[in-house]
Amino acid sequence: MKGSVKSIKLKYLLFLFVIILLVTLPVRVYQLFSIVETETGFYTTDDSTIVLLYVILGIFSAFTIGLSYLSAEIPSPQLPEAKNKLIGTASAILGVGLLWNVAGDIIAILKNMSAKISLIGEGLFSRIFSEQGGFVTIFKTVAAFLGAVYLFVFCVSHFEGKASYKDQKILAIMPMFWAMCSLITCLMQEISYIRISELMLEMCLYVFAMLFLMNFARVSSGIASEGVMWQIFGFGFPAALFGILVSVPRLVLFVMGREFVKDYPFDLSSLAMAAFAVIYIFASLGVGFGGAKEQKGEEYEEYDIENEDQAGEEEAERGEETHIIYDETLDNSAYGENEDASDETEK
């Protein structure tokens, strides 16, 4: 069943992603500008676009997972060991996005501490940690920082054309733990997930990002089975779509001078996650690995030079042998003439 349908081409997933993005992004921007209350995040009216958006996103996610599972075009879970500046740049951007997230968490904790500084000695830290999500927030911050470190290693490896990132198996799972902890912090909020669309979209983003980054860690560590790449496609495209729907409309609000929904500012990590997922999918198809062809060309060129040198040496050896034979022939002919001359003298 898995990977058995040859008629399902990977380009169909890309076309589907682009079409759904062009439909849902304007709808989401319209909702934030018109029917979402900035103070609470609730919808102000029962607009038809609310149900429409959720239905389209649900169908897209299901179709993407199903088509990825059935497609026979899913590539091998081994990226070429060659330079790819495109995926290197994308991983660096995601690393910066995770550091952005770390900085935001630290600033939020420090602000909360300064507001409750009078509670020192009366359980200040326990109250702060409980309000910020407890130790989940701490683990999320640490995982995001270590995940950023791994992504920078991943970046340098692809700029140098090496696979040194495969040795960092522990760090490889840290981006996944960041997404998992982000999802937990969303679930810990005691509010309506359906009515607050910003929270709902963020939860969907972290679900698919967690699944995508889990398989990314498996592939990057070299412990993936042959059938794991369909999950990169099946979870990567929804993660990218939700990342764009979470980040780009907020960026539009910022550019237009409008207020963000309270407690939901622009988050670079969401946009970076979307960019990384799409670029990694293209990289798995060989896009950006021009260095691999150049490296092979250099190997072939060196091979030709060695063959030319070897052929030249062989030709030189043959020339020496021919010269020696020619000299011996001359000597023999001269010796023969001398013998004829001596015979005539004797006569």
Steps between C-alpha positions, in 0.01 A plus 500: 500500500769750601687639199299287259333764281729617221245745362527726809780741413675715758431807288130448577573562869685819414218626278246417771708685760527813286128503413388456862745767614367749246146431622550492877755780549270782380216350704713503815614858439137604453403333828768680702406835348123462522354236732762431771497702820853611587444510876367146546577326169139381463303525178255788513247344258407159364662569166485232230877515456553345846362161409633528146856553618496207744342266243754589230794456738366167626445361150842624383679337794320168449561499124867588538563220749305249290661591168849497653435156646380357168745670263772282348722803428613561858882516493757317710564638853859593419599853405810523278823579686563817303469876531149642510493865599122513463423247775792638702349848495153366585633310802685810620179705473312239704781507756461877528124449534551264793733752666227761443264268686753454781542875536123550511457239775781647709365854464150385600634323811710803601203733460289273713774487764533880508124537540503264800831601656322571829427127538866407555511252784133409453526246222587745220663247268236232552226749410687626195569150370139394552372806314749456215428130461730364766804304402359452151604859426851434629534184295357676195757780531789257540378282212464805275853615580655157442286459188640827368853372564425185299348699214812716480711181485266377226550831319881492516505135388306580184707808425815286523351201321550266795268280708641578845147572626428126492723453805279727716216255562398648837489857375302388194188434708505838677298689235232232536494548879464874447187444287365247749543736798346784299196281438475415871507868598215562256295217648554631852306818423150474647312666217299400194727356232234527232391858558853641531629434152856613570537231766335237281733568208805499726400163644466351151835652405679339796333162443622475142833668579563244775428209266706652220797578726487150650550348155755768414701383803473138386623580150776735619628245751514229238267268690199533269342207323430509129134587551542806721520768231128497428455654846737783410263588216175408677573709811734757345249665268232546772767633740607751235141606429410554865832677560418747223141550620627572852784737409426683174161653603661631819779647290238671284338643814839639606569656159152656488538641851221288647498342846583135555261273681594522867772249599550397136774720352702427189718192550795452266524131587165427330604657171845340523341160563289539186799599288717218634233234441445599136872536420586172671236325288656645185848405622387140547418505128854614419433873461801715596757221491696646209817429692441130459521530123802727527668253732432216257631716215820565692540128565451423132744776406764363737436155362552626143822680598633186665411299189669757278814494714500121502450491123784749457732288712407188304558682173836622624596148599396372157707778342806398698452136406463598131815712523694214655380257233590753230849541644547126516387473138755761396772325690414168341492649151834671557647174628369322188663758268832458680487123451430541127789739470738260674392213270571706190844590636585137558403420144 
